[in-house]
Amino acid sequence: MTTVSLNEKQFKIMLKQTLVELFEERRDIFSAIVAEALEDIGLAEAIREGRKNDFMSKEEIQSILAG
């Protein structure tokens, strides 16, 4: 196996080329990757917001779900 060494500038260029190629050739995959990343960001934000509030007991949750 061959090891390739890249400096930061070379890495950035290669990464940009790869992303452009991915976007041009496989928009479906690129869109799925972006959508999943946005979902992850949203979930992380929801978790952060949830931690700011008081926790509810299991009974309170069951009462709400029961109507």
C-alpha distance (Angstrom), angle and dihedral (degrees) to the residues before:
residue distance angle dihedral
M1 . . .
T2 3.79 . .
T3 3.79 122.3 .
V4 3.80 118.0 -143.0
S5 3.76 121.0 -159.2
L6 3.81 120.1 -153.7
N7 3.75 130.8 -177.7
E8 3.80 119.9 -137.8
K9 3.82 94.8 -95.0
Q10 3.81 92.8 49.8
F11 3.79 90.8 47.3
K12 3.81 92.3 51.6
I13 3.80 91.8 49.5
M14 3.80 92.2 48.7
L15 3.80 92.1 46.8
K16 3.81 92.1 50.0
Q17 3.80 91.5 48.9
T18 3.79 90.9 49.5
L19 3.81 92.7 49.9
V20 3.80 92.5 48.0
E21 3.80 90.8 49.1
L22 3.78 91.5 47.9
F23 3.79 91.5 49.1
E24 3.80 93.6 47.7
E25 3.79 97.6 43.5
R26 3.80 104.1 30.7
R27 3.77 110.4 25.9
D28 3.79 90.2 159.0
I29 3.81 92.3 60.5
F30 3.80 92.7 42.2
S31 3.81 91.0 50.0
A32 3.80 91.3 49.7
I33 3.81 91.2 50.4
V34 3.81 92.3 49.8
A35 3.82 92.4 45.3
E36 3.79 91.8 50.9
A37 3.80 91.6 48.1
L38 3.81 90.6 51.8
E39 3.80 90.6 48.8
D40 3.81 89.9 51.2
I41 3.80 90.8 50.3
G42 3.81 90.6 49.4
L43 3.79 92.2 48.6
A44 3.80 91.7 49.0
E45 3.81 90.5 50.5
A46 3.81 91.3 48.7
I47 3.80 89.9 51.4
R48 3.81 91.1 50.2
E49 3.82 91.1 49.4
G50 3.79 91.4 47.1
R51 3.78 91.6 54.0
K52 3.80 90.3 58.7
N53 3.80 92.5 62.4
D54 3.78 132.1 67.7
F55 3.78 117.2 -91.1
M56 3.79 120.1 -111.8
S57 3.76 124.7 -133.4
K58 3.78 121.5 -115.0
E59 3.81 89.1 -111.3
E60 3.82 92.3 55.1
I61 3.80 91.1 51.3
Q62 3.81 92.6 47.7
S63 3.81 90.1 49.0
I64 3.80 91.4 53.1
L65 3.80 92.3 46.9
A66 3.81 91.8 48.2
G67 3.79 90.2 55.3
